[in-house]
Amino acid sequence: MIFVIGNLAEKVEHIGKKEIVWSYAGTAFMIGAGVILLPFILHKMPQETVGIWNIFQTITFLVLLLDFGFRPSFARNISYIFSGVKTLQKEGVAHANADSEVDYGLLKGTLIAMQRFYRWIAMGVFGLLATGGTAYFYYILQKYSGDRQDALIAWILLIAINCYNLYTLYYDALLTGKGYVKRIQQISMFGQTIYIALAIGLIYAGLGLTAIVASQMISTVIRRVLMYRVFFTPELKARLEAVVPNEPKQILSAITPNAIKIGLTQLGGFLVNKASMLIAPVFVSLEMVACFGITVQVMDILARCATVFYQSYMPKLAQCRAEKDLTGLKRYYLLCTGSLVAVYAVGGLMWVLFGNWALDLIGSQTHFVPTIMLMVMLLISTLEQNHAVSAGFIMADNKIPFFIPSLVSGAATVLLLWLLLGPLQLGLWGLILAPGIAQLAYQNWKWPSVVIKELWGKKEK
């Protein structure tokens, strides 16, 4: 795959039909690659090992949250900078004209702030995983009858790749903020190809969990190198070297308040959507964890497909906010929510009809949850992603009103998980219903109603 690295335009990159096509192509490729790898994992690994793999993926997701909301905040502020703003604000967006030039001193100061921040976060995560994480994993291994040496080696590699990934996480924010939709997809596709090829080869070499984690490590390093080359063009490097950076501490002070709110929101989201995978092994068997975990993984893939439009247009949402373009926001909101519902409807129907048949076809030792449970999960996930998209439209205005409700929903989910899995012993139903009940109580309807009222409840100026 060839990456064309051209000159940097002094604005957020144009996001049109070609970029959306690339987004769908990239998402389709990621799904296809996952479909290629998943049969090898399900066919070659027993249910217990699949359960450990699902726990690994949940821990990786948790680690990404430990940047505490700075990645989306950095990406959004990078979009503001390339839209021409001269100052970063704690709340709201400084106005920028369509012909405003990029402030490279502000950009350079922001880059320095990002690098410093992620260096300290990566060091903290290493300490957390090496101590508390290892203690938790040792507890889980007491239930594990598979190859413990393989699992421990995989755990050590998992710590290493998570710390490196977090240390270089600002590369994602840079490319997202600049609007490099097509190039992000190209890099992801190339990295995923490397991951799949290595993982399949190593699985058949008998490395088990180690095969998957080692492949992830190599793929991540390759993707980061390519991201650096795409963003830091010779022209951009020359411009940055020629300017004095704005004070990084002042930039962090402007970004931190809303970043923390986003972090708390993401923590609440993790408790709602992922805590069940960490709590489940305490109450149910690893085989049941594997069944639920595989279903959640495919649900996550479906959610990614459903939010392609939203993810592609995120830089444009920030630009519309900076330019006070209400008409553009309305158009993007209809595109994002309409595509979301359509993908869930079609994808969910195909899954219900042919999901377990496909697993039987590949000789999988693990299956999805029963049909009625799957249908309930599809409804819960649709409502979840719909209100998440609405929250994104609010967040594009550099306002975070939903961090407290998110934390409350997260705490309620954990409490409900304990109640439904412990005293009531509902098993899989407990894992499914706890987050759905917590979100339906408030967030599922609140944020869509706020956005609709803002966009259609007032006249344009």
C-alpha positions in Angstrom: 0.0 0.0 0.0 1.4 3.4 -1.0 0.9 6.5 1.1 1.1 9.8 -0.8 2.4 12.5 1.6 1.6 15.9 0.1 1.8 19.5 1.3 -0.2 20.5 4.3 -3.2 22.6 3.6 -3.8 25.4 6.0 -7.2 24.2 7.0 -9.1 21.1 8.1 -8.9 18.7 5.2 -12.0 18.6 2.9 -14.3 15.7 3.8 -16.5 14.8 0.9 -17.9 11.7 -0.8 -14.4 10.1 -1.4 -13.6 10.4 2.3 -16.9 8.8 3.3 -16.3 6.0 0.8 -12.9 5.5 2.3 -14.5 5.4 5.8 -16.9 2.7 4.7 -14.2 0.8 2.9 -11.9 1.0 5.9 -14.6 -0.1 8.3 -15.6 -2.9 5.9 -12.0 -4.0 5.7 -11.6 -4.0 9.5 -14.7 -6.1 9.8 -13.6 -8.4 7.0 -10.2 -8.8 8.6 -11.9 -9.5 12.0 -14.1 -12.1 10.3 -11.0 -13.7 8.8 -9.2 -14.0 12.2 -12.2 -14.8 14.4 -12.8 -18.3 12.9 -9.2 -19.2 13.6 -9.4 -18.1 17.2 -12.8 -19.7 17.8 -11.7 -22.9 16.0 -8.3 -23.3 17.5 -8.9 -22.0 21.1 -11.2 -23.5 23.7 -13.9 -21.4 25.3 -11.8 -20.6 28.4 -9.0 -19.1 26.3 -11.6 -17.1 24.3 -12.8 -15.8 27.7 -9.3 -14.7 28.6 -8.9 -13.0 25.2 -12.2 -11.1 25.8 -10.9 -9.9 29.2 -7.6 -8.7 27.5 -9.7 -6.7 25.1 -11.7 -5.1 27.9 -8.5 -4.2 29.7 -7.1 -2.6 26.5 -10.3 -0.6 26.2 -10.0 0.5 29.8 -6.3 1.6 29.3 -7.4 3.9 26.4 -9.8 5.6 28.8 -7.0 6.4 31.2 -6.0 9.4 29.1 -9.0 10.8 30.8 -10.7 12.5 27.9 -7.6 14.3 26.5 -7.5 12.4 23.2 -10.9 13.7 21.9 -10.2 17.1 23.5 -6.8 17.4 21.8 -8.4 16.3 18.4 -11.2 18.8 18.7 -8.7 21.6 19.6 -6.4 20.6 16.7 -9.5 21.1 14.5 -10.1 24.5 16.0 -6.5 25.5 15.3 -6.6 24.4 11.7 -9.9 26.2 11.4 -8.1 29.4 12.2 -8.8 30.1 15.9 -6.1 32.1 17.8 -7.0 31.1 21.3 -8.2 27.9 23.0 -11.0 28.4 25.5 -12.1 26.4 28.5 -15.7 26.4 27.2 -17.1 27.4 23.9 -15.2 28.1 20.7 -13.4 31.3 19.7 -14.8 32.6 16.4 -12.8 32.0 13.2 -13.5 33.3 9.7 -13.3 31.0 6.7 -10.1 32.8 5.6 -8.3 32.8 9.0 -4.7 31.5 8.9 -3.4 28.8 11.1 -1.5 29.9 14.2 1.6 27.6 14.1 2.8 28.9 17.5 -0.4 27.7 19.0 -0.1 24.4 17.1 3.5 23.9 18.3 2.6 24.6 21.9 -0.3 22.2 21.7 2.0 19.4 20.3 4.4 19.9 23.2 1.6 19.8 25.7 0.3 16.5 24.2 3.7 14.9 24.2 4.4 15.8 27.9 0.9 14.7 29.0 1.0 11.2 27.4 4.6 10.5 28.6 3.4 10.8 32.2 0.1 8.9 31.6 2.0 6.0 30.0 4.3 5.8 33.0 1.3 5.7 35.3 -0.4 3.0 33.3 2.7 0.8 33.5 2.7 1.0 37.2 -1.1 0.3 37.4 -1.0 -2.7 35.1 2.2 -4.2 36.6 0.8 -4.1 40.1 -3.0 -4.1 40.4 -3.6 -5.5 36.9 -1.3 -8.4 37.5 -3.0 -9.2 40.8 -6.4 -9.3 39.1 -5.1 -11.4 36.2 -3.5 -13.9 38.7 -6.9 -14.2 40.3 -8.6 -15.0 37.0 -5.9 -17.6 36.2 -7.0 -19.6 39.2 -10.1 -20.6 37.2 -8.1 -21.2 34.0 -7.2 -24.8 33.0 -5.3 -23.9 29.8 -1.7 -23.1 29.2 -0.9 -20.6 32.0 2.7 -19.9 30.8 1.3 -18.8 27.4 -1.3 -16.6 29.2 1.4 -15.0 31.4 3.7 -14.2 28.5 0.7 -12.7 26.7 -0.1 -10.6 29.8 3.5 -9.2 29.8 3.2 -8.3 26.2 -0.2 -6.8 26.7 1.3 -4.4 29.4 4.1 -3.4 27.0 1.8 -2.7 24.0 -0.8 -0.8 26.0 1.9 1.5 27.4 3.4 2.2 24.0 0.0 2.7 22.4 -1.0 5.2 25.1 2.4 7.0 24.9 1.8 7.6 21.2 -2.0 8.2 21.4 -1.7 11.8 20.4 -0.9 10.7 16.8 -4.6 9.6 16.5 -5.7 13.1 17.8 -3.5 14.9 15.3 -4.8 13.0 12.2 -8.4 13.1 13.4 -8.2 16.8 14.2 -6.7 17.6 10.8 -9.4 15.7 9.0 -7.2 13.0 7.4 -10.1 10.6 7.0 -8.8 8.7 4.0 -5.2 8.4 5.3 -6.4 7.2 8.7 -8.3 4.4 6.9 -5.4 3.5 4.7 -3.1 3.2 7.7 -5.6 1.2 9.7 -6.2 -1.2 6.8 -2.4 -1.7 6.3 -1.8 -2.3 10.0 -4.8 -4.6 10.3 -3.4 -6.7 7.3 -0.1 -7.1 9.1 -2.0 -8.0 12.3 -4.2 -10.7 10.7 -1.4 -12.3 8.7 1.0 -12.5 11.7 -1.8 -13.7 14.1 -2.9 -16.5 11.9 0.6 -17.7 11.3 1.5 -17.6 15.0 -1.8 -19.2 16.1 -0.9 -22.2 13.8 2.6 -22.1 15.2 1.0 -23.0 18.6 1.5 -19.7 20.4 -2.1 -19.3 21.6 -2.8 -15.9 23.3 0.7 -14.8 22.8 0.2 -15.0 19.0 -2.6 -12.4 19.2 -0.9 -9.9 21.5 2.5 -10.1 19.7 0.7 -9.5 16.4 -1.1 -6.5 17.9 2.2 -5.1 19.1 3.9 -5.3 15.7 0.9 -3.8 14.0 0.6 -0.9 16.4 4.3 0.1 15.9 3.9 0.1 12.1 0.7 2.2 12.3 2.3 4.8 14.6 5.3 5.2 12.2 3.0 5.7 9.3 0.9 8.2 11.2 3.9 10.3 12.1 5.0 10.4 8.4 1.6 11.5 7.2 1.1 14.4 9.7 4.7 15.7 10.1 5.4 16.6 6.5 8.6 18.5 5.6 6.5 21.7 5.1 4.9 21.4 8.5 8.2 20.6 10.3 9.7 23.8 8.7 6.8 25.9 9.8 6.9 24.6 13.4 10.7 25.1 13.6 10.3 28.7 12.5 7.9 29.7 15.3 8.0 30.1 19.1 5.5 27.8 20.8 2.7 29.1 22.9 3.1 28.2 26.6 2.1 24.5 26.9 0.9 24.9 30.5 -1.6 27.6 29.4 -2.8 25.4 26.6 -3.3 22.4 29.0 -5.1 24.7 31.5 -7.6 25.6 28.7 -8.0 22.0 27.6 -8.0 20.3 31.0 -11.5 21.2 32.4 -13.5 19.8 29.5 -11.0 17.0 29.0 -11.6 15.8 32.6 -15.3 16.1 32.0 -14.9 13.9 28.9 -12.8 11.5 30.9 -15.4 11.2 33.5 -18.0 10.7 30.8 -15.9 7.9 29.2 -15.4 6.3 32.6 -19.1 6.3 33.0 -19.4 4.8 29.5 -16.9 2.1 30.4 -18.8 1.2 33.5 -22.0 1.0 31.4 -20.6 -0.9 28.4 -17.5 -2.8 29.5 -17.6 -3.3 33.3 -19.7 -6.4 32.8 -16.7 -8.2 31.2 -14.5 -7.5 34.2 -17.2 -8.3 36.8 -18.7 -11.4 35.0 -15.8 -13.8 35.8 -16.5 -13.3 39.5 -20.0 -14.6 39.2 -20.2 -16.8 36.1 -17.9 -19.3 34.3 -15.3 -18.4 31.7 -17.4 -20.3 29.1 -20.3 -17.9 29.7 -17.9 -15.0 29.6 -16.7 -16.2 26.2 -20.3 -16.5 24.8 -21.2 -13.0 26.0 -17.8 -11.5 25.1 -18.0 -12.8 21.4 -21.5 -11.2 21.1 -20.2 -7.9 22.5 -17.3 -7.9 20.1 -19.5 -8.3 17.1 -21.9 -5.7 18.5 -18.9 -3.3 18.8 -18.2 -4.0 15.1 -21.8 -3.2 14.2 -21.6 0.0 16.2 -18.5 1.1 14.4 -20.3 0.6 11.0 -23.3 2.5 12.3 -21.2 5.5 13.3 -19.0 5.8 10.2 -20.7 9.0 9.1 -20.3 10.6 12.6 -16.6 9.6 13.0 -15.8 10.9 9.5 -17.4 14.2 10.1 -16.1 15.0 13.6 -13.6 17.6 12.4 -16.3 19.2 10.3 -18.6 19.4 13.4 -15.9 21.4 15.2 -15.4 23.6 12.2 -19.2 24.3 11.9 -19.2 25.2 15.6 -16.3 27.6 15.1 -18.0 29.2 12.1 -21.5 29.1 13.7 -22.9 27.1 10.7 -26.2 25.9 12.0 -27.3 24.6 8.5 -24.2 22.4 8.3 -24.8 21.0 11.7 -28.4 20.1 10.8 -27.3 18.3 7.6 -24.6 16.3 9.4 -27.0 15.4 12.3 -29.5 13.9 9.8 -26.8 12.0 8.0 -25.3 10.6 11.1 -28.5 9.5 12.8 -30.1 8.2 9.7 -27.2 6.1 8.7 -26.9 4.8 12.3 -30.5 3.5 12.3 -30.2 2.0 8.8 -27.0 0.0 9.6 -28.4 -1.3 12.9 -31.7 -2.4 11.2 -30.0 -4.2 8.3 -27.0 -5.6 10.2 -29.0 -6.7 13.2 -31.5 -8.6 11.0 -28.7 -10.4 9.2 -27.0 -11.3 12.5 -30.2 -12.7 14.1 -30.9 -14.8 11.0 -27.5 -16.1 10.2 -25.1 -15.4 13.2 -24.9 -18.8 14.9 -25.3 -20.6 11.5 -22.0 -18.9 10.5 -20.3 -20.0 13.7 -21.4 -23.6 13.1 -20.1 -23.4 9.6 -16.6 -22.7 10.9 -16.7 -25.2 13.6 -16.6 -22.7 16.5 -16.5 -23.9 20.0 -18.2 -20.7 21.1 -21.6 -19.3 20.1 -23.6 -16.0 20.4 -26.2 -15.5 23.1 -29.7 -16.8 22.4 -31.8 -15.0 19.8 -34.1 -13.1 22.2 -31.1 -11.9 24.2 -29.4 -10.8 21.0 -32.4 -8.8 19.9 -32.5 -7.0 23.3 -28.8 -6.3 23.0 -29.3 -4.8 19.5 -32.0 -2.4 20.8 -29.9 -1.4 23.8 -26.8 -0.8 21.6 -28.9 1.3 19.0 -30.1 3.6 21.8 -26.6 3.8 23.2 -25.0 4.9 20.0 -27.8 7.3 19.1 -27.4 9.3 22.3 -23.6 9.1 21.9 -23.8 10.7 18.5 -26.0 13.5 20.0 -23.5 14.0 22.8 -20.8 14.4 20.2 -22.7 17.2 18.5 -22.9 18.9 21.9 -19.2 18.3 22.6 -18.3 19.8 19.3 -19.2 23.2 20.9 -16.7 22.5 23.6 -19.4 21.9 26.2 -19.6 18.8 28.3 -22.9 18.8 30.2 -23.2 15.0 30.4 -20.3 13.9 32.5 -22.2 13.7 35.8 -25.2 11.7 34.2 -22.6 9.4 32.6 -21.0 8.7 36.0 -24.4 8.2 37.6 -25.3 5.7 34.8 -22.0 3.9 35.3 -22.4 3.6 39.0 -26.0 2.4 38.5 -24.8 -0.2 36.0 -22.3 -1.6 38.5 -24.9 -1.7 41.2 -27.4 -3.4 38.9 -24.8 -5.9 37.8 -24.1 -6.9 41.4 -27.8 -7.2 42.1 -28.7 -9.1 39.0 -25.7 -11.4 38.9 -25.4 -11.9 42.7 -28.6 -12.0 44.7 -30.9 -12.6 41.7 -28.5 -14.9 39.8 -29.8 -13.9 36.3 -26.6 -14.9 34.6 -26.5 -13.6 30.9 -29.7 -11.7 31.4 -28.1 -9.8 34.2 -25.1 -8.8 32.0 -27.4 -7.6 29.3 -30.1 -5.8 31.2 -28.0 -3.9 33.7 -26.5 -1.3 31.3 -29.8 -1.1 29.3 -31.8 -0.1 32.3 -29.3 2.4 33.6 -29.1 4.2 30.2 -32.8 4.1 29.4 -33.5 5.9 32.7 -32.0 9.2 31.4 -29.2 9.4 28.8 -30.9 7.5 25.9 -33.5 10.2 25.5 -31.9 13.3 27.1 -29.1 14.2 24.7 -31.0 13.6 21.4 -33.7 15.9 22.7 -31.2 18.6 23.6 -29.6 18.5 20.1 -32.9 18.5 18.3 -34.2 21.4 20.4 -31.0 23.4 19.7 -30.9 22.7 15.9 -34.6 23.0 15.1 -36.0 24.8 18.1 -34.4 28.2 17.2 -34.1 30.4 14.1 -30.7 30.8 12.3 -29.1 34.2 12.7 
